[in-house]
Amino acid sequence: MDNCDESPNKLALVERNYMPQGIHLVDPNAVAKSSKQDLVALAREIQKADNYIKANACNKLQVIAEQMKFLQRQAENILLEVKQNMKLHHAACNFVKHPGQVYHLYERKSGQYYFSMLNPEEWGNSGPSQTYKGSYRLEQDHSWTPISDVHTKDNELNLFSKLLSNNEMIPNL
């Protein structure tokens, strides 16, 4: 719109031009005639267009709001994962942990958490007084995967490995 001073809700007709492209009109008054119904119809069309534009903007903003909520949930999940990984890395341990290995977390009566290479079955009845808290695999990136999620994690890693080996995820530059 060239004329920015016009109100967006104001009904505007095209200004009269008695000589379009330098040619005289036969009857300039006939060109300028418009009925009240024409003006009402034009106003309705403008209102309808305004409503569509507003609805379209609302739909786009709703999509962005949903994406923001999704990103917020992802951020919350990442922070929970970081907290869990830090807790596990700070558990007492008397050996060097290696990626790919499964370790078993226990809690002593004193409240101390510690990792063991022995699972509850291997301790049997001869184990110290402790509470088994779960088994975790140390990943290559030094994150921890609960043993119950290892199969799913392996499937994901295998899929990513196949995609990378086929160069399907690497863009051509």
C-alpha positions as a Python dict, from the first residue, in 0.01 Angstrom:
ca = {
    (1, 'M'): (0, 0, 0),
    (2, 'D'): (151, 327, -109),
    (3, 'N'): (-63, 549, 108),
    (4, 'C'): (26, 455, 467),
    (5, 'D'): (-188, 733, 615),
    (6, 'E'): (-509, 550, 530),
    (7, 'S'): (-678, 365, 814),
    (8, 'P'): (-682, -12, 750),
    (9, 'N'): (-1056, -24, 826),
    (10, 'K'): (-1150, 261, 591),
    (11, 'L'): (-1327, 165, 272),
    (12, 'A'): (-1137, 312, -22),
    (13, 'L'): (-1238, 322, -385),
    (14, 'V'): (-997, 361, -672),
    (15, 'E'): (-957, 725, -760),
    (16, 'R'): (-1111, 841, -1086),
    (17, 'N'): (-901, 862, -1394),
    (18, 'Y'): (-1081, 1022, -1686),
    (19, 'M'): (-793, 946, -1923),
    (20, 'P'): (-655, 597, -1846),
    (21, 'Q'): (-329, 548, -2035),
    (22, 'G'): (-392, 877, -2213),
    (23, 'I'): (-719, 769, -2376),
    (24, 'H'): (-1036, 977, -2324),
    (25, 'L'): (-1329, 782, -2186),
    (26, 'V'): (-1655, 795, -2384),
    (27, 'D'): (-1864, 854, -2071),
    (28, 'P'): (-1653, 929, -1761),
    (29, 'N'): (-1963, 945, -1540),
    (30, 'A'): (-2063, 586, -1625),
    (31, 'V'): (-1727, 461, -1500),
    (32, 'A'): (-1766, 638, -1168),
    (33, 'K'): (-2114, 510, -1090),
    (34, 'S'): (-2142, 267, -801),
    (35, 'S'): (-2443, 154, -608),
    (36, 'K'): (-2479, 126, -233),
    (37, 'Q'): (-2490, -253, -272),
    (38, 'D'): (-2150, -243, -445),
    (39, 'L'): (-2003, -50, -154),
    (40, 'V'): (-2159, -287, 100),
    (41, 'A'): (-2029, -590, -92),
    (42, 'L'): (-1684, -435, -111),
    (43, 'A'): (-1688, -363, 263),
    (44, 'R'): (-1792, -725, 333),
    (45, 'E'): (-1508, -858, 119),
    (46, 'I'): (-1257, -638, 298),
    (47, 'Q'): (-1392, -751, 636),
    (48, 'K'): (-1378, -1115, 525),
    (49, 'A'): (-1018, -1070, 406),
    (50, 'D'): (-924, -907, 737),
    (51, 'N'): (-1081, -1199, 926),
    (52, 'Y'): (-892, -1455, 715),
    (53, 'I'): (-565, -1271, 766),
    (54, 'K'): (-619, -1257, 1143),
    (55, 'A'): (-715, -1627, 1154),
    (56, 'N'): (-410, -1719, 947),
    (57, 'A'): (-182, -1517, 1178),
    (58, 'C'): (-340, -1684, 1484),
    (59, 'N'): (-285, -2030, 1331),
    (60, 'K'): (80, -1953, 1260),
    (61, 'L'): (131, -1816, 1610),
    (62, 'Q'): (-35, -2126, 1754),
    (63, 'V'): (213, -2348, 1567),
    (64, 'I'): (501, -2141, 1706),
    (65, 'A'): (354, -2163, 2059),
    (66, 'E'): (331, -2543, 2027),
    (67, 'Q'): (692, -2556, 1908),
    (68, 'M'): (796, -2343, 2206),
    (69, 'K'): (616, -2580, 2445),
    (70, 'F'): (786, -2877, 2278),
    (71, 'L'): (1127, -2710, 2309),
    (72, 'Q'): (1055, -2630, 2673),
    (73, 'R'): (971, -2996, 2742),
    (74, 'Q'): (1291, -3101, 2564),
    (75, 'A'): (1494, -2857, 2773),
    (76, 'E'): (1333, -2989, 3093),
    (77, 'N'): (1411, -3349, 2988),
    (78, 'I'): (1771, -3256, 2911),
    (79, 'L'): (1811, -3091, 3251),
    (80, 'L'): (1665, -3398, 3425),
    (81, 'E'): (1902, -3622, 3228),
    (82, 'V'): (2198, -3401, 3320),
    (83, 'K'): (2100, -3414, 3687),
    (84, 'Q'): (2069, -3795, 3675),
    (85, 'N'): (2401, -3835, 3491),
    (86, 'M'): (2579, -3610, 3741),
    (87, 'K'): (2428, -3803, 4032),
    (88, 'L'): (2549, -4130, 3882),
    (89, 'H'): (2897, -3997, 3803),
    (90, 'H'): (2934, -3877, 4161),
    (91, 'A'): (2842, -4214, 4310),
    (92, 'A'): (3132, -4374, 4496),
    (93, 'C'): (3334, -4621, 4293),
    (94, 'N'): (3660, -4812, 4352),
    (95, 'F'): (3737, -4890, 3987),
    (96, 'V'): (3773, -4710, 3656),
    (97, 'K'): (3447, -4710, 3464),
    (98, 'H'): (3465, -4789, 3091),
    (99, 'P'): (3208, -4694, 2826),
    (100, 'G'): (2999, -4986, 2708),
    (101, 'Q'): (3007, -5162, 3046),
    (102, 'V'): (2711, -5212, 3279),
    (103, 'Y'): (2745, -5108, 3641),
    (104, 'H'): (2508, -5165, 3931),
    (105, 'L'): (2410, -4890, 4172),
    (106, 'Y'): (2355, -4963, 4541),
    (107, 'E'): (2277, -4758, 4848),
    (108, 'R'): (2435, -4843, 5181),
    (109, 'K'): (2246, -4800, 5508),
    (110, 'S'): (2459, -4489, 5565),
    (111, 'G'): (2297, -4330, 5256),
    (112, 'Q'): (2609, -4358, 5041),
    (113, 'Y'): (2548, -4450, 4678),
    (114, 'Y'): (2812, -4661, 4508),
    (115, 'F'): (2869, -4856, 4189),
    (116, 'S'): (2958, -5222, 4180),
    (117, 'M'): (3046, -5456, 3897),
    (118, 'L'): (2835, -5724, 4067),
    (119, 'N'): (2463, -5744, 4005),
    (120, 'P'): (2226, -5846, 4289),
    (121, 'E'): (2223, -6211, 4179),
    (122, 'E'): (2603, -6228, 4191),
    (123, 'W'): (2604, -6091, 4546),
    (124, 'G'): (2354, -6353, 4657),
    (125, 'N'): (2294, -6366, 5032),
    (126, 'S'): (2658, -6297, 5111),
    (127, 'G'): (2642, -5932, 5005),
    (128, 'P'): (2667, -5640, 5241),
    (129, 'S'): (2359, -5469, 5377),
    (130, 'Q'): (2260, -5251, 5083),
    (131, 'T'): (1968, -5158, 4860),
    (132, 'Y'): (1988, -5220, 4487),
    (133, 'K'): (1897, -4898, 4298),
    (134, 'G'): (1939, -5006, 3937),
    (135, 'S'): (2182, -5103, 3665),
    (136, 'Y'): (2321, -4859, 3410),
    (137, 'R'): (2539, -4876, 3103),
    (138, 'L'): (2803, -4608, 3060),
    (139, 'E'): (2776, -4472, 2704),
    (140, 'Q'): (3056, -4348, 2479),
    (141, 'D'): (2957, -3989, 2554),
    (142, 'H'): (2974, -4073, 2929),
    (143, 'S'): (2600, -4048, 2974),
    (144, 'W'): (2419, -4328, 3153),
    (145, 'T'): (2145, -4551, 3013),
    (146, 'P'): (1924, -4750, 3250),
    (147, 'I'): (1952, -5121, 3171),
    (148, 'S'): (1580, -5127, 3086),
    (149, 'D'): (1644, -4877, 2802),
    (150, 'V'): (1961, -5036, 2660),
    (151, 'H'): (1780, -5231, 2385),
    (152, 'T'): (1602, -4917, 2260),
    (153, 'K'): (1925, -4716, 2279),
    (154, 'D'): (2113, -4984, 2082),
    (155, 'N'): (1844, -4986, 1811),
    (156, 'E'): (1869, -4607, 1779),
    (157, 'L'): (2249, -4615, 1766),
    (158, 'N'): (2244, -4892, 1503),
    (159, 'L'): (2001, -4694, 1289),
    (160, 'F'): (2215, -4381, 1314),
    (161, 'S'): (2526, -4582, 1234),
    (162, 'K'): (2364, -4728, 921),
    (163, 'L'): (2247, -4386, 808),
    (164, 'L'): (2593, -4240, 857),
    (165, 'S'): (2766, -4530, 682),
    (166, 'N'): (2535, -4484, 382),
    (167, 'N'): (2605, -4109, 384),
    (168, 'E'): (2230, -4048, 395),
    (169, 'M'): (2256, -3787, 669),
    (170, 'I'): (2563, -3609, 534),
    (171, 'P'): (2465, -3324, 301),
    (172, 'N'): (2648, -3282, -27),
    (173, 'L'): (2841, -2959, -30),
}
